[in-house]
Amino acid sequence: MAGLSGLLVMAMGMPMMIFYAIGIIGPRLISDLEILREQLGWLTASTFGVAALLSPWAGSLVQRTGTRAGLVGLFLLVGLSFSLMAVLPGFGGLVAALLFCGIAQSLANPATNQAIAHGVPAARKAGVVGLKQSGVQASALLAGVALPPLVLLWGWRGALAAWVPVALLMAALVARWVPARATTMRPPPLSVHAPSIWLSMLMAIQLCAGLALSSFMTFLGVYADQLGVPAATIGAMVACFGAMGILSRVLLTPLGTRLRDESVLLGALFVLAGLALAALRQASPQQHWLLWLGVIGMGLTVVASNAIAMSMLLRDQRFGGAATSAGMLSAGFFGGFALGPPAFGWLLAHTEGFAAAWLGLIIILLAGGVLCLLLWHLRTGAPEHAHER
């Protein structure tokens, strides 16, 4: 079980590594590639746009091919993407390389959810979901610690290439440890069905979470650099964000299962995240501690929302099947990741800058809190509410 859990953590974390890398090396990318700061958003949009488009079909694909094939494909795609990022020239080359990471990202939640649904006892499912979802934040912690010194040694391209052997090793371990097939007897066709009202609401909530998280992490490094924060400290902030995210996901996901309805917890996390961004918005060259407060607050709150939402899917069958509903939920989450940074960049270019852009994210987070309240109303009014799988 420990070996499987470790693989699931890596499967969730490795496709997200580039997301945190952009937050850390963003100022260097702007200077080396000679791009505007708002163009950073298109790097995030390229990978998560592909993930959002493919996610509705990814669940059915994983059910047809099996857990092992899904996970091996995921790690190989990550290795290919990081290899291309190291060698393809210019901003366009980086955008093209990131497309393959997007394909891998679309497979992550369906493949790991199916592995848990078929290989983990019911009593341990929520805990393993929280653990594997914390892999996303573990990649932030690792990126924050490892990337700044690697960039100093080998440049940003060499630092990204360093993850290719890790991806290949993970693919080999999956092939060795995960059973050849863990699918239903008659796998579903590669088609997309309209989500239920519950799943649609949860997708909208995760869209808000994705909008806020992607914009925050993509532009954190640029914002901190503008306030005079050194590159090593920016890396430490990303690492701190990852550590807080791990803590929140591991602790809050099992807590959610003990509540009558996790929607209440989700709503509270969105409101608290809005307060954290309000503090970060007040940071100045003389008050870097407000940056740290914002980073810690975001890590402890809305980061956990995706893990809690995934746990809700596994607990209540009326959201849909484990792999297919995870794919649809990921489409909402990744849609937010794709749309958020370009929109944030547009606000930077056409308003008074970061003050207005951060305010826009606060409004989005409060809207997510309202949607959580609506989902709570829907679920508490439904019969046989907590239908356990």
BALOBA-1460 file (C-alpha; in Angstrom, 3 decimals):
// residues 389
<rec num="1" residu="m" x="0.000" y="0.000" z="0.000"/>
<rec num="2" residu="a" x="2.867" y="2.391" z="0.791"/>
<rec num="3" residu="g" x="4.376" y="1.839" z="-2.649"/>
<rec num="4" residu="l" x="1.067" y="2.542" z="-4.388"/>
<rec num="5" residu="s" x="0.478" y="5.654" z="-2.281"/>
<rec num="6" residu="g" x="3.931" y="6.958" z="-3.195"/>
<rec num="7" residu="l" x="3.291" y="6.444" z="-6.895"/>
<rec num="8" residu="l" x="-0.050" y="8.241" z="-6.638"/>
<rec num="9" residu="v" x="1.616" y="11.185" z="-4.899"/>
<rec num="10" residu="m" x="4.160" y="11.411" z="-7.735"/>
<rec num="11" residu="a" x="1.467" y="11.002" z="-10.395"/>
<rec num="12" residu="m" x="-0.375" y="14.021" z="-9.011"/>
<rec num="13" residu="g" x="2.769" y="16.072" z="-8.434"/>
<rec num="14" residu="m" x="4.921" y="15.682" z="-11.530"/>
<rec num="15" residu="p" x="2.517" y="17.170" z="-14.115"/>
<rec num="16" residu="m" x="2.109" y="20.170" z="-11.768"/>
<rec num="17" residu="m" x="5.845" y="20.767" z="-11.328"/>
<rec num="18" residu="i" x="6.018" y="23.159" z="-14.278"/>
<rec num="19" residu="f" x="3.185" y="25.238" z="-12.811"/>
<rec num="20" residu="y" x="5.238" y="26.028" z="-9.708"/>
<rec num="21" residu="a" x="8.401" y="26.337" z="-11.775"/>
<rec num="22" residu="i" x="6.834" y="29.198" z="-13.745"/>
<rec num="23" residu="g" x="6.077" y="30.975" z="-10.481"/>
<rec num="24" residu="i" x="9.734" y="30.662" z="-9.434"/>
<rec num="25" residu="i" x="11.582" y="31.290" z="-12.702"/>
<rec num="26" residu="g" x="9.022" y="33.739" z="-14.129"/>
<rec num="27" residu="p" x="11.278" y="36.815" z="-13.809"/>
<rec num="28" residu="r" x="14.112" y="34.954" z="-15.576"/>
<rec num="29" residu="l" x="11.782" y="33.752" z="-18.353"/>
<rec num="30" residu="i" x="10.652" y="37.338" z="-18.935"/>
<rec num="31" residu="s" x="14.250" y="38.532" z="-19.376"/>
<rec num="32" residu="d" x="15.659" y="35.518" z="-21.256"/>
<rec num="33" residu="l" x="12.744" y="35.100" z="-23.686"/>
<rec num="34" residu="e" x="12.168" y="38.869" z="-23.969"/>
<rec num="35" residu="i" x="8.449" y="38.670" z="-23.241"/>
<rec num="36" residu="l" x="6.036" y="40.926" z="-21.377"/>
<rec num="37" residu="r" x="5.059" y="39.917" z="-17.846"/>
<rec num="38" residu="e" x="1.430" y="39.335" z="-18.883"/>
<rec num="39" residu="q" x="2.587" y="36.747" z="-21.445"/>
<rec num="40" residu="l" x="3.528" y="34.385" z="-18.607"/>
<rec num="41" residu="g" x="-0.163" y="33.590" z="-18.313"/>
<rec num="42" residu="w" x="-0.145" y="31.903" z="-21.716"/>
<rec num="43" residu="l" x="2.382" y="29.333" z="-20.516"/>
<rec num="44" residu="t" x="-0.048" y="28.180" z="-17.847"/>
<rec num="45" residu="a" x="-2.957" y="28.447" z="-20.268"/>
<rec num="46" residu="s" x="-1.289" y="26.168" z="-22.826"/>
<rec num="47" residu="t" x="-0.859" y="23.206" z="-20.483"/>
<rec num="48" residu="f" x="-4.088" y="23.553" z="-18.526"/>
<rec num="49" residu="g" x="-6.143" y="24.450" z="-21.581"/>
<rec num="50" residu="v" x="-5.260" y="21.063" z="-23.065"/>
<rec num="51" residu="a" x="-5.971" y="19.403" z="-19.718"/>
<rec num="52" residu="a" x="-9.391" y="21.050" z="-19.505"/>
<rec num="53" residu="l" x="-10.317" y="20.016" z="-23.057"/>
<rec num="54" residu="l" x="-9.238" y="16.386" z="-22.612"/>
<rec num="55" residu="s" x="-10.403" y="15.787" z="-19.028"/>
<rec num="56" residu="p" x="-14.045" y="14.910" z="-19.875"/>
<rec num="57" residu="w" x="-12.779" y="11.972" z="-21.990"/>
<rec num="58" residu="a" x="-9.830" y="11.041" z="-19.783"/>
<rec num="59" residu="g" x="-11.967" y="9.134" z="-17.267"/>
<rec num="60" residu="s" x="-13.434" y="6.877" z="-19.939"/>
<rec num="61" residu="l" x="-9.992" y="6.382" z="-21.491"/>
<rec num="62" residu="v" x="-8.510" y="5.276" z="-18.165"/>
<rec num="63" residu="q" x="-11.396" y="2.874" z="-17.607"/>
<rec num="64" residu="r" x="-10.799" y="1.343" z="-21.043"/>
<rec num="65" residu="t" x="-7.010" y="1.047" z="-20.853"/>
<rec num="66" residu="g" x="-6.564" y="0.313" z="-17.136"/>
<rec num="67" residu="t" x="-4.834" y="2.051" z="-14.282"/>
<rec num="68" residu="r" x="-1.315" y="0.895" z="-15.162"/>
<rec num="69" residu="a" x="-1.463" y="2.108" z="-18.769"/>
<rec num="70" residu="g" x="-2.882" y="5.448" z="-17.621"/>
<rec num="71" residu="l" x="-0.137" y="6.028" z="-15.065"/>
<rec num="72" residu="v" x="2.704" y="4.890" z="-17.357"/>
<rec num="73" residu="g" x="1.412" y="7.183" z="-20.093"/>
<rec num="74" residu="l" x="1.216" y="10.061" z="-17.639"/>
<rec num="75" residu="f" x="4.856" y="9.778" z="-16.542"/>
<rec num="76" residu="l" x="6.153" y="9.301" z="-20.098"/>
<rec num="77" residu="l" x="4.287" y="12.410" z="-21.255"/>
<rec num="78" residu="v" x="5.774" y="14.434" z="-18.391"/>
<rec num="79" residu="g" x="9.260" y="13.223" z="-19.357"/>
<rec num="80" residu="l" x="8.655" y="14.165" z="-23.004"/>
<rec num="81" residu="s" x="7.358" y="17.602" z="-22.050"/>
<rec num="82" residu="f" x="10.313" y="18.458" z="-19.815"/>
<rec num="83" residu="s" x="12.741" y="17.167" z="-22.461"/>
<rec num="84" residu="l" x="11.212" y="19.459" z="-25.080"/>
<rec num="85" residu="m" x="11.233" y="22.430" z="-22.698"/>
<rec num="86" residu="a" x="14.980" y="21.970" z="-22.358"/>
<rec num="87" residu="v" x="15.692" y="22.021" z="-26.103"/>
<rec num="88" residu="l" x="12.951" y="23.867" z="-28.043"/>
<rec num="89" residu="p" x="13.876" y="27.519" z="-28.668"/>
<rec num="90" residu="g" x="11.908" y="30.637" z="-27.808"/>
<rec num="91" residu="f" x="8.586" y="31.360" z="-26.174"/>
<rec num="92" residu="g" x="6.692" y="29.383" z="-28.830"/>
<rec num="93" residu="g" x="8.816" y="26.309" z="-28.188"/>
<rec num="94" residu="l" x="8.043" y="26.466" z="-24.483"/>
<rec num="95" residu="v" x="4.319" y="26.793" z="-25.157"/>
<rec num="96" residu="a" x="4.432" y="23.766" z="-27.502"/>
<rec num="97" residu="a" x="6.355" y="21.643" z="-24.985"/>
<rec num="98" residu="l" x="3.836" y="22.424" z="-22.265"/>
<rec num="99" residu="l" x="1.000" y="20.931" z="-24.323"/>
<rec num="100" residu="f" x="2.256" y="17.419" z="-23.502"/>
<rec num="101" residu="c" x="2.222" y="18.212" z="-19.794"/>
<rec num="102" residu="g" x="-1.432" y="19.159" z="-20.281"/>
<rec num="103" residu="i" x="-2.236" y="15.714" z="-21.673"/>
<rec num="104" residu="a" x="-0.535" y="14.148" z="-18.642"/>
<rec num="105" residu="q" x="-2.442" y="16.436" z="-16.315"/>
<rec num="106" residu="s" x="-5.778" y="15.300" z="-17.755"/>
<rec num="107" residu="l" x="-4.916" y="11.688" z="-16.835"/>
<rec num="108" residu="a" x="-3.790" y="12.382" z="-13.276"/>
<rec num="109" residu="n" x="-7.041" y="12.487" z="-11.322"/>
<rec num="110" residu="p" x="-8.907" y="9.759" z="-13.253"/>
<rec num="111" residu="a" x="-5.976" y="7.324" z="-13.088"/>
<rec num="112" residu="t" x="-5.245" y="7.918" z="-9.406"/>
<rec num="113" residu="n" x="-8.923" y="7.898" z="-8.417"/>
<rec num="114" residu="q" x="-9.439" y="4.597" z="-10.232"/>
<rec num="115" residu="a" x="-6.382" y="3.143" z="-8.487"/>
<rec num="116" residu="i" x="-7.895" y="4.116" z="-5.129"/>
<rec num="117" residu="a" x="-11.403" y="2.949" z="-6.008"/>
<rec num="118" residu="h" x="-10.130" y="-0.525" z="-6.984"/>
<rec num="119" residu="g" x="-7.150" y="-0.976" z="-4.673"/>
<rec num="120" residu="v" x="-7.833" y="0.779" z="-1.357"/>
<rec num="121" residu="p" x="-10.267" y="-0.372" z="1.379"/>
<rec num="122" residu="a" x="-13.293" y="1.894" z="1.879"/>
<rec num="123" residu="a" x="-12.208" y="2.975" z="5.359"/>
<rec num="124" residu="r" x="-8.891" y="4.287" z="4.010"/>
<rec num="125" residu="k" x="-10.099" y="5.908" z="0.780"/>
<rec num="126" residu="a" x="-10.495" y="9.476" z="2.110"/>
<rec num="127" residu="g" x="-7.065" y="9.393" z="3.743"/>
<rec num="128" residu="v" x="-5.361" y="8.125" z="0.581"/>
<rec num="129" residu="v" x="-7.217" y="10.724" z="-1.516"/>
<rec num="130" residu="g" x="-5.920" y="13.459" z="0.773"/>
<rec num="131" residu="l" x="-2.422" y="12.001" z="0.627"/>
<rec num="132" residu="k" x="-2.298" y="11.666" z="-3.148"/>
<rec num="133" residu="q" x="-3.812" y="15.122" z="-3.680"/>
<rec num="134" residu="s" x="-1.073" y="16.483" z="-1.423"/>
<rec num="135" residu="g" x="1.338" y="15.377" z="-4.151"/>
<rec num="136" residu="v" x="0.350" y="18.526" z="-6.021"/>
<rec num="137" residu="q" x="1.632" y="20.604" z="-3.115"/>
<rec num="138" residu="a" x="4.626" y="18.340" z="-2.552"/>
<rec num="139" residu="s" x="5.746" y="19.352" z="-6.038"/>
<rec num="140" residu="a" x="5.510" y="23.003" z="-4.954"/>
<rec num="141" residu="l" x="7.649" y="22.254" z="-1.912"/>
<rec num="142" residu="l" x="10.205" y="20.383" z="-4.019"/>
<rec num="143" residu="a" x="10.243" y="23.041" z="-6.740"/>
<rec num="144" residu="g" x="10.731" y="25.828" z="-4.205"/>
<rec num="145" residu="v" x="13.666" y="24.058" z="-2.567"/>
<rec num="146" residu="a" x="15.389" y="22.524" z="-5.607"/>
<rec num="147" residu="l" x="14.822" y="24.866" z="-8.545"/>
<rec num="148" residu="p" x="16.618" y="28.052" z="-7.377"/>
<rec num="149" residu="p" x="19.994" y="26.287" z="-6.865"/>
<rec num="150" residu="l" x="19.541" y="24.170" z="-10.009"/>
<rec num="151" residu="v" x="18.837" y="27.306" z="-12.050"/>
<rec num="152" residu="l" x="22.011" y="28.898" z="-10.693"/>
<rec num="153" residu="l" x="24.018" y="25.789" z="-11.655"/>
<rec num="154" residu="w" x="22.552" y="24.878" z="-15.036"/>
<rec num="155" residu="g" x="20.175" y="27.661" z="-16.085"/>
<rec num="156" residu="w" x="16.409" y="27.279" z="-16.214"/>
<rec num="157" residu="r" x="16.483" y="24.824" z="-19.136"/>
<rec num="158" residu="g" x="18.926" y="22.520" z="-17.382"/>
<rec num="159" residu="a" x="16.935" y="22.761" z="-14.168"/>
<rec num="160" residu="l" x="13.804" y="21.583" z="-15.985"/>
<rec num="161" residu="a" x="15.679" y="18.775" z="-17.744"/>
<rec num="162" residu="a" x="16.732" y="17.405" z="-14.338"/>
<rec num="163" residu="w" x="13.199" y="16.051" z="-13.801"/>
<rec num="164" residu="v" x="13.217" y="13.842" z="-16.917"/>
<rec num="165" residu="p" x="15.039" y="10.879" z="-15.288"/>
<rec num="166" residu="v" x="12.646" y="11.066" z="-12.335"/>
<rec num="167" residu="a" x="9.640" y="10.766" z="-14.660"/>
<rec num="168" residu="l" x="11.164" y="7.770" z="-16.445"/>
<rec num="169" residu="l" x="11.915" y="6.055" z="-13.129"/>
<rec num="170" residu="m" x="8.304" y="6.510" z="-12.015"/>
<rec num="171" residu="a" x="7.038" y="4.991" z="-15.285"/>
<rec num="172" residu="a" x="9.255" y="1.955" z="-14.708"/>
<rec num="173" residu="l" x="8.001" y="1.545" z="-11.120"/>
<rec num="174" residu="v" x="4.367" y="1.700" z="-12.252"/>
<rec num="175" residu="a" x="5.039" y="-1.016" z="-14.819"/>
<rec num="176" residu="r" x="6.554" y="-3.142" z="-12.055"/>
<rec num="177" residu="w" x="4.141" y="-2.528" z="-9.148"/>
<rec num="178" residu="v" x="0.682" y="-1.799" z="-10.617"/>
<rec num="179" residu="p" x="-1.438" y="-4.695" z="-11.981"/>
<rec num="180" residu="a" x="-1.777" y="-4.847" z="-15.755"/>
<rec num="181" residu="r" x="-5.500" y="-4.061" z="-15.782"/>
<rec num="182" residu="a" x="-7.940" y="-2.736" z="-13.274"/>
<rec num="183" residu="t" x="-10.950" y="-2.011" z="-15.420"/>
<rec num="184" residu="t" x="-14.591" y="-2.965" z="-15.499"/>
<rec num="185" residu="m" x="-15.563" y="-5.975" z="-17.621"/>
<rec num="186" residu="r" x="-17.245" y="-3.762" z="-20.204"/>
<rec num="187" residu="p" x="-15.464" y="-0.404" z="-20.351"/>
<rec num="188" residu="p" x="-17.589" y="2.610" z="-21.309"/>
<rec num="189" residu="p" x="-17.365" y="4.238" z="-24.752"/>
<rec num="190" residu="l" x="-15.208" y="7.336" z="-25.152"/>
<rec num="191" residu="s" x="-18.135" y="9.711" z="-24.807"/>
<rec num="192" residu="v" x="-19.097" y="12.560" z="-22.531"/>
<rec num="193" residu="h" x="-22.404" y="12.684" z="-20.671"/>
<rec num="194" residu="a" x="-23.935" y="15.834" z="-19.253"/>
<rec num="195" residu="p" x="-23.022" y="16.157" z="-15.557"/>
<rec num="196" residu="s" x="-25.704" y="16.100" z="-12.889"/>
<rec num="197" residu="i" x="-26.707" y="19.352" z="-11.206"/>
<rec num="198" residu="w" x="-24.564" y="18.390" z="-8.200"/>
<rec num="199" residu="l" x="-21.505" y="17.687" z="-10.326"/>
<rec num="200" residu="s" x="-22.101" y="20.844" z="-12.385"/>
<rec num="201" residu="m" x="-22.133" y="22.933" z="-9.212"/>
<rec num="202" residu="l" x="-18.967" y="21.261" z="-7.940"/>
<rec num="203" residu="m" x="-17.321" y="21.875" z="-11.331"/>
<rec num="204" residu="a" x="-18.205" y="25.575" z="-11.074"/>
<rec num="205" residu="i" x="-16.731" y="25.708" z="-7.568"/>
<rec num="206" residu="q" x="-13.530" y="24.133" z="-8.818"/>
<rec num="207" residu="l" x="-13.471" y="26.558" z="-11.757"/>
<rec num="208" residu="c" x="-13.295" y="29.404" z="-9.212"/>
<rec num="209" residu="a" x="-10.561" y="27.590" z="-7.280"/>
<rec num="210" residu="g" x="-8.560" y="27.044" z="-10.468"/>
<rec num="211" residu="l" x="-8.914" y="30.681" z="-11.551"/>
<rec num="212" residu="a" x="-7.586" y="31.912" z="-8.216"/>
<rec num="213" residu="l" x="-4.810" y="29.359" z="-7.655"/>
<rec num="214" residu="s" x="-3.361" y="29.511" z="-11.166"/>
<rec num="215" residu="s" x="-3.230" y="33.308" z="-11.271"/>
<rec num="216" residu="f" x="-1.795" y="33.494" z="-7.765"/>
<rec num="217" residu="m" x="1.045" y="31.055" z="-8.409"/>
<rec num="218" residu="t" x="1.850" y="32.193" z="-11.965"/>
<rec num="219" residu="f" x="2.351" y="35.822" z="-10.933"/>
<rec num="220" residu="l" x="3.532" y="35.457" z="-7.324"/>
<rec num="221" residu="g" x="7.188" y="35.486" z="-8.371"/>
<rec num="222" residu="v" x="6.766" y="38.550" z="-10.602"/>
<rec num="223" residu="y" x="4.835" y="40.413" z="-7.879"/>
<rec num="224" residu="a" x="7.415" y="39.526" z="-5.226"/>
<rec num="225" residu="d" x="10.297" y="40.466" z="-7.552"/>
<rec num="226" residu="q" x="8.635" y="43.844" z="-8.144"/>
<rec num="227" residu="l" x="8.615" y="44.383" z="-4.359"/>
<rec num="228" residu="g" x="12.335" y="43.621" z="-4.112"/>
<rec num="229" residu="v" x="12.173" y="40.015" z="-2.880"/>
<rec num="230" residu="p" x="15.313" y="37.966" z="-3.792"/>
<rec num="231" residu="a" x="14.975" y="34.908" z="-6.046"/>
<rec num="232" residu="a" x="15.935" y="32.481" z="-3.270"/>
<rec num="233" residu="t" x="13.233" y="33.945" z="-1.029"/>
<rec num="234" residu="i" x="10.663" y="33.589" z="-3.805"/>
<rec num="235" residu="g" x="11.599" y="29.901" z="-3.976"/>
<rec num="236" residu="a" x="11.173" y="29.680" z="-0.223"/>
<rec num="237" residu="m" x="7.698" y="31.219" z="-0.543"/>
<rec num="238" residu="v" x="6.682" y="28.601" z="-3.115"/>
<rec num="239" residu="a" x="8.085" y="25.870" z="-0.870"/>
<rec num="240" residu="c" x="6.131" y="27.288" z="2.075"/>
<rec num="241" residu="f" x="2.989" y="27.345" z="-0.068"/>
<rec num="242" residu="g" x="3.574" y="23.676" z="-0.863"/>
<rec num="243" residu="a" x="4.137" y="22.738" z="2.775"/>
<rec num="244" residu="m" x="0.963" y="24.518" z="3.880"/>
<rec num="245" residu="g" x="-0.937" y="22.855" z="1.037"/>
<rec num="246" residu="i" x="0.226" y="19.395" z="2.089"/>
<rec num="247" residu="l" x="-0.828" y="20.114" z="5.664"/>
<rec num="248" residu="s" x="-4.255" y="21.399" z="4.658"/>
<rec num="249" residu="r" x="-5.016" y="18.540" z="2.265"/>
<rec num="250" residu="v" x="-3.901" y="15.769" z="4.612"/>
<rec num="251" residu="l" x="-5.789" y="17.225" z="7.598"/>
<rec num="252" residu="l" x="-8.882" y="18.711" z="5.986"/>
<rec num="253" residu="t" x="-9.818" y="15.896" z="3.579"/>
<rec num="254" residu="p" x="-10.500" y="13.341" z="6.371"/>
<rec num="255" residu="l" x="-12.149" y="16.106" z="8.426"/>
<rec num="256" residu="g" x="-14.572" y="16.722" z="5.562"/>
<rec num="257" residu="t" x="-15.718" y="13.096" z="5.649"/>
<rec num="258" residu="r" x="-16.812" y="13.529" z="9.262"/>
<rec num="259" residu="l" x="-19.098" y="16.428" z="8.380"/>
<rec num="260" residu="r" x="-22.672" y="15.957" z="7.273"/>
<rec num="261" residu="d" x="-21.836" y="17.985" z="4.159"/>
<rec num="262" residu="e" x="-18.347" y="19.024" z="3.037"/>
<rec num="263" residu="s" x="-19.838" y="22.011" z="1.166"/>
<rec num="264" residu="v" x="-19.788" y="24.036" z="4.393"/>
<rec num="265" residu="l" x="-16.065" y="23.446" z="4.828"/>
<rec num="266" residu="l" x="-15.410" y="24.313" z="1.187"/>
<rec num="267" residu="g" x="-17.262" y="27.623" z="1.520"/>
<rec num="268" residu="a" x="-15.295" y="28.599" z="4.623"/>
<rec num="269" residu="l" x="-12.005" y="27.860" z="2.831"/>
<rec num="270" residu="f" x="-12.926" y="30.121" z="-0.088"/>
<rec num="271" residu="v" x="-13.770" y="33.034" z="2.219"/>
<rec num="272" residu="l" x="-10.546" y="32.615" z="4.206"/>
<rec num="273" residu="a" x="-8.543" y="32.496" z="0.968"/>
<rec num="274" residu="g" x="-10.109" y="35.805" z="-0.048"/>
<rec num="275" residu="l" x="-8.923" y="37.317" z="3.243"/>
<rec num="276" residu="a" x="-5.410" y="35.949" z="2.612"/>
<rec num="277" residu="l" x="-5.269" y="37.656" z="-0.791"/>
<rec num="278" residu="a" x="-6.562" y="40.879" z="0.758"/>
<rec num="279" residu="a" x="-3.534" y="40.802" z="3.080"/>
<rec num="280" residu="l" x="-1.119" y="40.000" z="0.237"/>
<rec num="281" residu="r" x="-2.562" y="42.920" z="-1.747"/>
<rec num="282" residu="q" x="-1.308" y="45.308" z="0.944"/>
<rec num="283" residu="a" x="2.324" y="44.128" z="0.719"/>
<rec num="284" residu="s" x="5.011" y="46.693" z="-0.031"/>
<rec num="285" residu="p" x="8.836" y="46.806" z="-0.301"/>
<rec num="286" residu="q" x="8.858" y="47.575" z="3.433"/>
<rec num="287" residu="q" x="6.258" y="44.926" z="4.383"/>
<rec num="288" residu="h" x="7.256" y="41.587" z="2.864"/>
<rec num="289" residu="w" x="5.629" y="39.777" z="5.795"/>
<rec num="290" residu="l" x="2.230" y="40.405" z="4.194"/>
<rec num="291" residu="l" x="3.411" y="38.364" z="1.194"/>
<rec num="292" residu="w" x="4.233" y="35.496" z="3.529"/>
<rec num="293" residu="l" x="0.839" y="35.849" z="5.206"/>
<rec num="294" residu="g" x="-0.891" y="35.632" z="1.824"/>
<rec num="295" residu="v" x="1.156" y="32.612" z="0.749"/>
<rec num="296" residu="i" x="0.484" y="30.759" z="4.012"/>
<rec num="297" residu="g" x="-3.207" y="31.665" z="3.929"/>
<rec num="298" residu="m" x="-3.697" y="30.468" z="0.345"/>
<rec num="299" residu="g" x="-1.816" y="27.256" z="1.089"/>
<rec num="300" residu="l" x="-3.915" y="26.461" z="4.151"/>
<rec num="301" residu="t" x="-7.291" y="27.138" z="2.521"/>
<rec num="302" residu="v" x="-8.352" y="26.916" z="-1.125"/>
<rec num="303" residu="v" x="-5.509" y="24.511" z="-1.984"/>
<rec num="304" residu="a" x="-7.406" y="21.807" z="-0.075"/>
<rec num="305" residu="s" x="-10.607" y="22.364" z="-2.051"/>
<rec num="306" residu="n" x="-9.713" y="19.999" z="-4.889"/>
<rec num="307" residu="a" x="-8.864" y="17.140" z="-2.523"/>
<rec num="308" residu="i" x="-12.119" y="17.661" z="-0.605"/>
<rec num="309" residu="a" x="-14.081" y="17.764" z="-3.859"/>
<rec num="310" residu="m" x="-12.439" y="14.546" z="-5.063"/>
<rec num="311" residu="s" x="-13.284" y="12.882" z="-1.748"/>
<rec num="312" residu="m" x="-16.916" y="13.955" z="-2.202"/>
<rec num="313" residu="l" x="-16.988" y="12.120" z="-5.545"/>
<rec num="314" residu="l" x="-15.724" y="8.917" z="-3.937"/>
<rec num="315" residu="r" x="-18.181" y="9.127" z="-1.017"/>
<rec num="316" residu="d" x="-21.399" y="9.878" z="-2.904"/>
<rec num="317" residu="q" x="-22.239" y="7.919" z="-6.048"/>
<rec num="318" residu="r" x="-24.777" y="10.481" z="-7.230"/>
<rec num="319" residu="f" x="-21.899" y="12.645" z="-8.463"/>
<rec num="320" residu="g" x="-21.077" y="9.850" z="-10.950"/>
<rec num="321" residu="g" x="-18.504" y="7.073" z="-11.463"/>
<rec num="322" residu="a" x="-15.088" y="7.440" z="-9.813"/>
<rec num="323" residu="a" x="-13.043" y="7.964" z="-12.984"/>
<rec num="324" residu="t" x="-15.598" y="9.733" z="-15.189"/>
<rec num="325" residu="s" x="-16.766" y="12.208" z="-12.524"/>
<rec num="326" residu="a" x="-13.129" y="12.925" z="-11.649"/>
<rec num="327" residu="g" x="-12.481" y="13.728" z="-15.299"/>
<rec num="328" residu="m" x="-15.418" y="16.135" z="-15.447"/>
<rec num="329" residu="l" x="-14.436" y="17.793" z="-12.171"/>
<rec num="330" residu="s" x="-10.891" y="18.168" z="-13.460"/>
<rec num="331" residu="a" x="-12.259" y="19.863" z="-16.591"/>
<rec num="332" residu="g" x="-13.744" y="22.579" z="-14.395"/>
<rec num="333" residu="f" x="-10.605" y="22.919" z="-12.284"/>
<rec num="334" residu="f" x="-8.216" y="22.964" z="-15.250"/>
<rec num="335" residu="g" x="-10.528" y="25.323" z="-17.133"/>
<rec num="336" residu="g" x="-9.936" y="27.782" z="-14.322"/>
<rec num="337" residu="f" x="-6.186" y="27.169" z="-14.539"/>
<rec num="338" residu="a" x="-6.254" y="27.873" z="-18.283"/>
<rec num="339" residu="l" x="-8.404" y="31.008" z="-18.141"/>
<rec num="340" residu="g" x="-7.077" y="32.592" z="-14.953"/>
<rec num="341" residu="p" x="-3.492" y="33.655" z="-15.812"/>
<rec num="342" residu="p" x="-4.293" y="35.241" z="-19.225"/>
<rec num="343" residu="a" x="-7.202" y="37.132" z="-17.625"/>
<rec num="344" residu="f" x="-4.951" y="38.203" z="-14.749"/>
<rec num="345" residu="g" x="-2.332" y="39.337" z="-17.273"/>
<rec num="346" residu="w" x="-4.984" y="41.365" z="-19.117"/>
<rec num="347" residu="l" x="-5.896" y="43.112" z="-15.866"/>
<rec num="348" residu="l" x="-2.227" y="43.880" z="-15.252"/>
<rec num="349" residu="a" x="-1.913" y="45.478" z="-18.666"/>
<rec num="350" residu="h" x="-5.208" y="47.409" z="-18.736"/>
<rec num="351" residu="t" x="-5.754" y="48.554" z="-15.132"/>
<rec num="352" residu="e" x="-3.634" y="50.038" z="-12.359"/>
<rec num="353" residu="g" x="-1.744" y="46.756" z="-12.138"/>
<rec num="354" residu="f" x="-1.559" y="44.205" z="-9.362"/>
<rec num="355" residu="a" x="-3.979" y="46.013" z="-7.025"/>
<rec num="356" residu="a" x="-6.904" y="45.547" z="-9.429"/>
<rec num="357" residu="a" x="-5.809" y="42.040" z="-10.471"/>
<rec num="358" residu="w" x="-5.668" y="40.791" z="-6.861"/>
<rec num="359" residu="l" x="-9.067" y="42.368" z="-6.205"/>
<rec num="360" residu="g" x="-10.455" y="40.409" z="-9.150"/>
<rec num="361" residu="l" x="-9.231" y="37.153" z="-7.581"/>
<rec num="362" residu="i" x="-10.821" y="38.066" z="-4.243"/>
<rec num="363" residu="i" x="-14.163" y="38.548" z="-5.991"/>
<rec num="364" residu="i" x="-13.796" y="35.153" z="-7.704"/>
<rec num="365" residu="l" x="-13.076" y="33.453" z="-4.367"/>
<rec num="366" residu="l" x="-16.140" y="35.027" z="-2.763"/>
<rec num="367" residu="a" x="-18.215" y="33.836" z="-5.740"/>
<rec num="368" residu="g" x="-16.866" y="30.329" z="-5.105"/>
<rec num="369" residu="g" x="-18.024" y="30.616" z="-1.497"/>
<rec num="370" residu="v" x="-21.537" y="31.519" z="-2.668"/>
<rec num="371" residu="l" x="-21.581" y="28.488" z="-4.984"/>
<rec num="372" residu="c" x="-20.575" y="26.276" z="-2.033"/>
<rec num="373" residu="l" x="-23.585" y="27.628" z="-0.157"/>
<rec num="374" residu="l" x="-25.845" y="26.758" z="-3.098"/>
<rec num="375" residu="l" x="-24.408" y="23.218" z="-3.268"/>
<rec num="376" residu="w" x="-24.997" y="22.810" z="0.468"/>
<rec num="377" residu="h" x="-28.627" y="23.837" z="-0.073"/>
<rec num="378" residu="l" x="-29.020" y="21.297" z="-2.910"/>
<rec num="379" residu="r" x="-27.473" y="18.422" z="-0.971"/>
<rec num="380" residu="t" x="-29.208" y="18.988" z="2.358"/>
<rec num="381" residu="g" x="-32.543" y="19.150" z="0.562"/>
<rec num="382" residu="a" x="-31.960" y="15.805" z="-1.209"/>
<rec num="383" residu="p" x="-33.095" y="12.480" z="0.299"/>
<rec num="384" residu="e" x="-30.497" y="9.956" z="1.482"/>
<rec num="385" residu="h" x="-27.886" y="12.660" z="1.457"/>
<rec num="386" residu="a" x="-24.698" y="10.909" z="2.457"/>
<rec num="387" residu="h" x="-24.866" y="7.922" z="0.163"/>
<rec num="388" residu="e" x="-21.583" y="6.149" z="0.809"/>
<rec num="389" residu="r" x="-19.903" y="4.150" z="-1.897"/>
